[in-house]
Structures are given as C-alpha cells and as structure tokens.
Amino acid sequence: MALPINIDDLLTRGENLTLELKLAAKGLPSSIWETYSAFANTNGGTIVLGVQESQNRTNRNERCVIAGVNNAENLLKDFWNTINNPGKISKNLLTNEEVQVVDVVDGKQLIVINVPHADFSLRPVYINGNPLTGTYKRNHEGDYRCTEEEVKTMLADAQSQKHSYDSEMLPNYTIDDIDLATLRAYRQRFLLRAESHPWNEVDDLTFLTKIGAYRIERETGEKGLTRAGVLMFGKYDSITEPNCTPWYFPDYQEWLGADDSQRWTDRVYPNGTWEANLYQFFHLVYTKLAQYQPAKFALKGIERVDDTSAHVAIREALVNTLVHCNYAVRGNILIKRTAQGIIMRNPGRMLVSIEDFYAGSHSMCRNPLIQKMFMLLGYGERAGSGADIIVKGWQKYNWERPKIEESIQPEETMLLMPMNVGIRRVSSLKDSLGVPSVPSNVPSLSQVVTKLYQLVPSMTDLQYEKALNVILALTEGDLSMQSLMSHVGVSNRSRFRKDVIAPLIQIGFISPTIADKPNSPDQTYQLTQSAHTLLQPPAYITDPQSL
C-alpha cells in the first residue's frame, strides 16, 4: 500500500539526500533517470515532478514553486514505457503503488515517485545500457556519475554470494606465504574448543583446506591459497601484494588523553614487528578493548572465564567489522577507543539496509570464508545476522545504544559504541520511580522515559527507543506520519502505527492535528501539553536545594 503524501512536509525540507524536485514543464526531464539510478544505488528517495526550486531563496513558499504537470496521464505512460525498457534502464524497481498522482492547490497535479534502495544483488542500477558510464549515486550535492572503481565494487558485491572475493584462489601463493606461528595459535585455539575433532589430527595443508584457506579447483586441478586464508594467516608482505589486498592496513588507536586534540596514547598497526594478519589483529585488539570493560575478569588466552555481555558485544562487533570489510577497495580498518566509547570502521557499505541489520531479518556476509574461520573458534557466531547481541550487551550497562552509520564517498561502514551513560540509565528507575539518579545531561528525557515505563510497560526496548525518537522529532514542530517514519528509520507503516504511534496517543503524549479525520492524507501529529511539561527539567536539576 502506498503511503499518503504530505506535499507541504516534503517541500518544507527542500531538496536533500533523499528528495529531488523537477519541473517537468515540457514532459519527463531527461535527468529523472540519473536521479532514479542514484536513489536506487544509494539509500532510496523521492522524486517530485511539477515543482521548481530556487536555491537562492530561503523561504519555502518562495523557494519551492508548485507549477504542476501537464497531462499527468501521458507523463505516466511515458515514464512506465521508459523504465520498462531494458535498453534505457537496467532494472525497474517500482510498482504502481510507488508512483502516485497527487492533487494540490488550484487544480494542479504533481507526480510523486518513491524509489526504493536496490538490493545489493541488483546493483548497479544504470541507464543507457552501460554500467561504467550510466551508474549514478546520490550525495548532498545531488546525483553524480560513479567511478569505475565504484561500479566494479557494486558488480563484485552482486556476485559475492556465488563467488565471494575472499574465496578467490591466489596464483603462485604457497604455504611459504603463511605465518606458521599464527596458524599454530589458531589450531591450538581450535583444539581447546573441540578436542576430539578429527581435523586436529591432519597436517597443516589439509587443515587449511578443510577451513577454506586452501582449495583445489575440481575442473582444472589447480591448487592454491584463497584470499581468506592469506588474510587470516598470511605474512603482511604477502597480504599486501597487488594480487591479494594491496590496501590492507588494520589500525587500532587509543585516544585516552585529557582531550581529543592530544595524540593517540596507544596504537597497534603494521609496523614490521608482527605479521598483522586478521587473526593476530583480532587477538591483540580484543585483548586491549576487554581490559577497559566493567567487572574484574580472568583471561584464558583471549577467552574470558567470566564473560560479561559487554565483552560478548565487543567480540561480536569486532568480528562483524572484519568479516564485512570490503578488502577490494581503498581504505583501512580502524578500531578507535576513546574515553567516550569505541568506534569500528571498515571500507564498504553493508549488503543489507541498516534497518534490516538491526532487525536481524537478513544475513548477508561479504567474506563468508573469513566468517567461517572465526565461527569455528566460537567467535562471531551470529556475524552478519543482526545487531541484537551488540545492542543488548551494550545497553545492559545503560550505555547509549550502539549506532551504525554509512558514508557514500568513500564507501564506509562505522559502528559507534558509546560508553557514556545516556537515556538507558533511566531503566534503573523502573523499580524505583522518582529517585533522582538520572545524569544531568538528560534531565528532561529521563522524565519522559520514566513515564513511558509506568504507562506502557509492555513496550520492548526497541519500541521505547522509537517512541523517544518520535517525541524528540515533534519538539521541533508538527510532522506527518511519513516524516516521523523517516526520522525513526522505519518502513512498515502499520507496525509503526500499532507499536509506537497508537500507544503514544493513548497515554496522551501526542495527538493528531486533524482529530475528526484520523486517516486524512494531510494528517500531522503534535506533542501534547503534558509531554511538553515532562520535557522540562525536574526541580532537582534547576534547584539542587530541592533535594
């Protein structure tokens, strides 16, 4: 079912990363197909035909002029004929529900096209029959033509589930390219985990074959190390040769000085004193990160005898970073520890949407052999399947929720794991409501959350988070359902209304502005006076003597 369109809301925002306005006075503008490609290859977006935007105007009514379209029926016919022509558009991602004619003022009509984010298996979405010249992406400046490297990355990702980059056999690589000390350490850990496993009795080459680090091509009889095997166990010089991963550079930094302007206080990177393969990097970095976590612990190798949820979350996050990294492109793995938390960054965007990653509804791993090698040791057993272990493990300590961010230029994924006490701290008030133990940096939100726990105890943590985001968004003014969904980052309208909007209305935190027409396409939502009151700092904040 197509979402109702609130044109005023769209135009108030103006053109941005996910909105393109086009005049269409003389028919379909030719640039519409570049925008279609860009939205499909980036994060999706909305194209509105019949609106002219003047960038030099700041007032919305002056900046966005609604001209309307002439003969919407003919435009739609032209649109569908073109998008279904494989010589012009490589893939039609749209259904009828995603293309709407909207009636606006003075009898004018607009055409609104909602372009979804294309699945990685369908990318690149390109125009004019040539992916190298007809593939576009979106940034804040608009649509731009992708470089050859960006196109090849998308093509490689599309084939990754059939022929992953890490499974490729490297010509002329031998056992001499493997760091035997690393392999011994790995095998020892494998032995400790599965003492009676038959692989413990085989020689090194057979063992490497069993785990996917070495393979024999059945059709040709060719033998050799896989890229995964060299990355996991290889010598650094072998890893960074042109035929393997020339841009490989894993980097761990600690910035624990008095302020961020100071130089890093500790660093682990390829400096010639160690082989810097993935197994060694994982071992060293996890050990360093673990020592800063709460509760005393004992180490057996790198395994905690008394693992906490925070340590499990860190291991899961670190393995995810290494197995989802795009080792075929420029860029480096960076793990950064600061006083505020942990940052994990890797080249390459995720193969699933951020929403799907959090939901755990899809499992797509860019490097399945590397993932397998970690899983055989019991690490990252759910790598690629979601973020629930990371999120739940982190929030158990009332730290702010870990957050995934993606960048387009360059393509990178970043996981932020804050260690400052945030909104979740108020969960401690669930059994002792009214105790003023909330940190001063979130005084107002604490009252809202406490009330939410009281009035809607059946909500899940994720639903609480979405409800808070709705409330925060509405502090800036009235918003439509579509805008609220965009702010929160959800796509399922009915579930969002049932799980979040309806409870907030029921407890009197928000209300529809058109009360007698709840399903009106012009419907927006506003904060109630009671919510505004709760958002004011409590007395013990403004007047400490009140304690």
Secondary structure, 3 states (H helix, E strand, C coil): CCCCCCHHHHHHHCCECCEEEECCCCCCCCCHHHHHHHHHHCCCEEEEECEEECCCCCCHHHHEEECCCCCHHHHHHHHHHHHCCCCCECCCCCCHHHEEEEECHHHCEEEEEEECCCCHHHCCCEECCCHHHHEEEEECCEEEECCHHHHHHHHHHHCCCCCCHHHCECCCCCHHHECHHHHHHHHHHHHHHCCCCHHHHCCHHHHHHHHCCEEECCCCCCEEEEHHHHHHHECHHHHCCCCCCCCCCCEEEEECCCCCCCCCCEEECCCCCCCCCHHHHHHHHHHHHHCCCCCCCCEECCEECCCCHHHHHHHHHHHHHHHHCCCCCCCCCEEEEECCEEEEEEECCCCCCHHHHHHCCCCCCCCHHHHHHHHCCCCCCCCCCCCHHHHHHHHCCCECCCEEEEECCCCEEEEEEECCECHHHHHHHCCCCCCCCCCCCCHHHHHHHHHHHHHCCCCCHHHHHHHHHHHHHHCCCCEEHHHHHHHHCCCCHHHHHHHHHHHHHHCCCEEECCCCCCCCCCCEEEECHHHHHHCCCCHHHHCHHHC
